[in-house]
Amino acid sequence: VWAKENTRKAIFDALSRKEVYATSGTRMTVRVFGGWDFQSDEVQRPDFAAQGYARGVPMGGDLTNGPAGQAPSFMVRALRDPDGANLDRIQIIKGWLDKDGKTYERVYDVAVSDGREIGADGRARQAVGSTVDIDKAAYTNTIGDAHLVAYWQDPDFDPDERAFYYVRVLEIPTPRWTAYDRERFGINMSDEVTMTVQDRAYSSPIWYTP
């Protein structure tokens, strides 16, 4: 949770407003704000959080009453677990409901490590690679980035459609528990058994209501 202080009341207040995120195991740090007038350089500001609260909403919040002709914009910061793997990419997942009641979902890569490029379709097709040594159940942080930031504005925004946006952060590949068991106990496993995993974090959504 993102709480103002380490007290029972502050933590339950954060849970109540859904300003929370989860991880699949490692202790990454993720912070997200959505608003109507953020600029691309503001994600690097030292008062990033203060501006996010003052002019937008954090994860779990609701965006309403957008200015005419303006699409929502998002600022994201992600930091690796100090004892874990570097980061591969930040993604924003958008879901929306059209006028006929049909639901859609789309994934956008909004920041990627190691100088890779994001295509016009919003995806980085080049994988980050892997440093995993399966025989030793080990990896190195020689790929990926320790810290990623992203600014993104929805290129396909329709002000008449309900939508949600949540953030997903992926780590570089690391040995899966099966690789550790294989190395520790000398087990021969089928080639069908997955030996690597990309741990991740995912935020509460930011909701848009016309």
N, C-alpha and C positions, 0 to 999 in steps of 0.2 A: 504494500500500500504506500501511497504518497501521503504521509501524515505530517501535520505541522509540528508535532512533537511526539516523543515516545511515551504517550500516556494512553490509558484505556479509552478515554473519551475521544481523543484525536484519532486513534486508530479506528474506532467504530464510526466516527464521522466520515472518515475516508472510505470505509466499506459502504456506508449508506449512500454516498455520492458516486460510488463505483469508480473512484480514482485508483484503480488497481491494475496489475498485470500479473501474468503467471509465466513460469518457465518449465521446461521439461526436465530440469534437474540442476543446471548450473545457475550461478547467481549473477546473471547479467543485470544491468541497470537500463531501464527504458523510460523515457518521458515523452509525452505527446501533447500538443496543443492544436486546436483547430479554431479558425477565425475567418474573418472576411477581409482583413486588410493587412495581413502579414506580408513582409517583403523577404526576398530570398536571402539577404545578408543577415537577417535578424536571428537566424538560428545560431549564429556565432557570437551573439551579443553576451556580455557577462551578466546582464539582467534578463536573459532569455526567459526564465520562469516567471519573473515579475511581469514582463510584457505579455506572456502567455495568459496569465490570470487576468490581467487588466483589460485586455482587448480580445480575449477569446475564451475558450473553455478547455479544460483538461480532458484526458481520457475518461469516458463515462458520462461526459456532458452532452448537452443538447444545443444544436445550432438552429436558430429560427430567425425570421425577419431579416433575411439577407438583402443587401442593397440590390436594386434592379440591375441586371446585367453582370453581376459579380458572382464568381464561383468561389466556394470555400477553399481555403489554403491551410496547409498543415506544416508544423515544425516538429521534427523528431530528433532526439538524441539517444544514442545507444552506446553503452560502454561494456566491454567484455568483463567477465568474471576475472578478478586479479589472478586467481589460481587456475583459470580455465583456458579455453581455446579462443583464438582471434575470431573476428566476425567476418562473415561472407557477404551479407547484404541486409538491407532494410527493405521490406515490402509493405505496401498499403493494400489491403483487401477492401474493395468496395462492393456492397450489395445494394440493390435497389428494387423498387416495386413500380412497374409501369401502370399506365392508366387502365389496363385490362386486368390488373391484379396478378400479373405474371412476375415471378422473381428472377433476378439475375445476379451473378457474382463475377468479379473480374479482379485479377491480381496485377498490381503494378510494382515493378522494381523501382525504388526511388533513391537508393544509394547502394553502390557496390564497391568492393575493395579492390586493391591492386590495379587501379587505373583502367578497369574494364569499362566498356561503353554500354549504355542503355539505348536500345533501338527506338525507332519511331513508334513502335507498337507498345512501348512501355516495359519491355522485358530485356534483360541482359541474358543472351543465350549462351555466352561463354561461362562454363563452370569455373569455380574458384580453384579447382584441382584438389589434390590430397597429398598429405605427407605421412599418412598412416603406414606404419610397418606392422602388418598383421602378425607376422611370426613373433615379433617382440611385444605386440600389443602396446605400441607407443606411437607418438606423433610429435611434430615440432611446430612451433608458431612462426614458421618462416614464410607463410602465406597469410592472406587476410589482414585486417586492420584491427587495432585494439579499440578504436573509437570511430564511430560513423555518425554523421549528421545528415539530415535531409530536409529540404523544403520542397513541397509539392502542392500544385493547384490542380484540381480536378479538371481535365480537359474535356470531359463529356458530361458536364453538369447540366441537369434539367431541373429548374427551380420548382417544377410542378410535381416532381417524383420524390417520394420518401426514400431515404438512403441511410446507410450506415457505413462507417469507415473504421477499420481497426488495423493496428500495426503488428507485423510479424518480423522478428529479427532472427536470422539464421547464423549459426556458427560454422566454421570450417569443419570438415569431417574429422571425427575422432574415433578411436576404437570403441565398438559396441561391447556390451557385457559378454557377448559370445566370444569375442576375441580375447578378452581377459581370461575367461574360463579355459579357452583352448590353450593359451600359453601357460597358465598356472597348473592345469591338471594334465596337460599333454593329450588332450582329446582330439581325435580326428573327426572333423565335422564335414557334412555334405557341402558341396559347392553351392547348394541352394540356400545355405544359412547366411544371413547378412552379417558382415563383420564390422561395418562402420555405421556411424549415425551422425546426423547433424542436429545437435540440440538447438532449441529455439525458445524465444520468448514471444508472447502475444498479449496485446493490451485489451482492455475493455474498449468497446466501440465508442465513437463519437457519432451521435444520431443527428440527422437532418430531417426536419418536418416542415413542409410548406406552410 
